[in-house]
């Protein structure tokens, strides 16, 4: 018997595994990311825009009125719309409203006004303080004059003291006269009667808070002392006056400057050798600057 042909059997094997995913989730994720970006962009815009800009954006997306003209031309063959007036001008156009949005400004708009107001208030305060200081200077000047008039030991020294107001402050000058000098000739030793005058000045100004500047002055007469000139003499007399004020009760910390000016700043400029140029100048320095005219 002939050999029989074996049948061919085809076996179809289906492999197991996970079902294939489509790309739908990627689209959904991209939409989510886009929405989040738009959300954060909105938050940023709300933070950096001003009130006027927010109103402009609101009007842009929700227009109320964009045209006040009547519908149709109204002329011959112009036609009239049977509809009531509205915002739409053309059926081919898109209703819109135009709003000017300014870029964010640095700081507030009223910064300039606030600064101007603050400067004016500071100027007014300085002016008030200057007036108070002026009154205290005037009181000190009157007290010194009254003390000289009442003290018999100071009789006749009214002409030796000059009190005036300067841009620096209240200036008290003890000036030599032909018959009355503050120091011995060529010396920095204060005479007893002038020492009493210095003590009285110290008592009159001791309660004021102002610091002091003391300067010594000489006349133009040449001082024959070898290397010791009018510069050294005026400096020594200024320091002698400083010591006298401190001994009379003035606090050391109030002395801000002591200087010798020799004959460089004469009181009587047309007569440099006049004894009146020999003097000690005591200035109560202003604590508040003198305001310029435009701020008064």
JODAQUI-V656375 format. One record per residue. N is the residue number from 1. RES is the residue in one small letter. SS is DSSP state (h for helix, s for strand, l for the rest). Layout:
n: [N	N]
res: [RES	RES]
ss: [SS	SS]
This chain:
n: [1	2	3	4	5	6	7	8	9	10	11	12	13	14	15	16	17	18	19	20	21	22	23	24	25	26	27	28	29	30	31	32	33	34	35	36	37	38	39	40	41	42	43	44	45	46	47	48	49	50	51	52	53	54	55	56	57	58	59	60	61	62	63	64	65	66	67	68	69	70	71	72	73	74	75	76	77	78	79	80	81	82	83	84	85	86	87	88	89	90	91	92	93	94	95	96	97	98	99	100	101	102	103	104	105	106	107	108	109	110	111	112	113	114	115	116	117	118	119	120	121	122	123	124	125	126	127	128	129	130	131	132	133	134	135	136	137	138	139	140	141	142	143	144	145	146	147	148	149	150	151	152	153	154	155	156	157	158	159	160	161	162	163	164	165	166	167	168	169	170	171	172	173	174	175	176	177	178	179	180	181	182	183	184	185	186	187	188	189	190	191	192	193	194	195	196	197	198	199	200	201	202	203	204	205	206	207	208	209	210	211	212	213	214	215	216	217	218	219	220	221	222	223	224	225	226	227	228	229	230	231	232	233	234	235	236	237	238	239	240	241	242	243	244	245	246	247	248	249	250	251	252	253	254	255	256	257	258	259	260	261	262	263	264	265	266	267	268	269	270	271	272	273	274	275	276	277	278	279	280	281	282	283	284	285	286	287	288	289	290	291	292	293	294	295	296]
res: [x	x	x	x	x	x	x	x	x	x	x	x	x	x	x	x	x	x	x	x	x	x	x	x	x	x	x	x	x	x	x	x	x	x	x	x	x	x	x	x	x	x	x	x	x	x	x	x	x	x	x	x	x	x	x	x	x	x	x	x	x	x	x	x	x	x	x	x	x	x	x	x	x	x	x	x	x	x	x	x	x	x	x	x	x	x	x	x	x	x	x	x	x	x	x	x	x	x	x	x	x	x	x	x	x	x	x	x	x	x	x	x	x	x	x	x	x	x	x	x	x	x	x	x	x	x	x	x	x	x	x	x	x	x	x	x	x	x	x	x	x	x	x	x	x	x	x	x	x	x	x	x	x	x	x	x	x	x	x	x	x	x	x	x	x	x	x	x	x	x	x	x	x	x	x	x	x	x	x	x	x	x	x	x	x	x	x	x	x	x	x	x	x	x	x	x	x	x	x	x	x	x	x	x	x	x	x	x	x	x	x	x	x	x	x	x	x	x	x	x	x	x	x	x	x	x	x	x	x	x	x	x	x	x	x	x	x	x	x	x	x	x	x	x	x	x	x	x	x	x	x	x	x	x	x	x	x	x	x	x	x	x	x	x	x	x	x	x	x	x	x	x	x	x	x	x	x	x	x	x	x	x	x	x	x	x	x	x	x	x	x	x	x	x	x	x]
ss: [l	l	l	l	l	l	l	l	l	l	l	l	l	l	l	l	l	l	l	l	l	l	l	h	h	h	h	h	h	h	h	h	h	h	h	h	h	h	h	h	h	h	h	h	h	h	h	h	l	l	h	h	h	h	h	h	h	h	h	h	h	l	l	l	l	l	l	l	l	l	l	l	l	l	l	l	l	l	l	l	l	l	l	l	l	l	l	l	l	l	l	l	l	l	l	l	l	l	l	l	l	l	l	l	l	l	l	l	l	l	h	h	h	h	h	h	h	h	h	h	h	h	h	h	h	h	h	h	h	h	h	h	h	h	h	h	h	h	h	h	h	h	h	h	h	h	h	h	h	h	l	h	h	h	l	l	l	h	h	h	s	s	s	s	s	l	l	l	s	s	s	s	s	s	s	l	l	l	l	l	l	l	s	l	l	l	l	l	l	s	l	h	h	h	h	h	h	h	h	h	h	h	h	h	h	l	l	l	l	l	l	s	s	s	s	s	s	l	l	l	l	l	l	l	l	l	l	l	l	h	h	h	h	h	h	h	h	h	h	h	h	h	h	h	h	h	h	l	l	l	l	h	h	h	s	s	s	s	s	s	l	l	l	l	l	l	l	l	l	l	l	l	l	l	h	h	h	l	s	s	s	s	s	s	s	l	l	l	l	l	l	l	h	h	h	l]
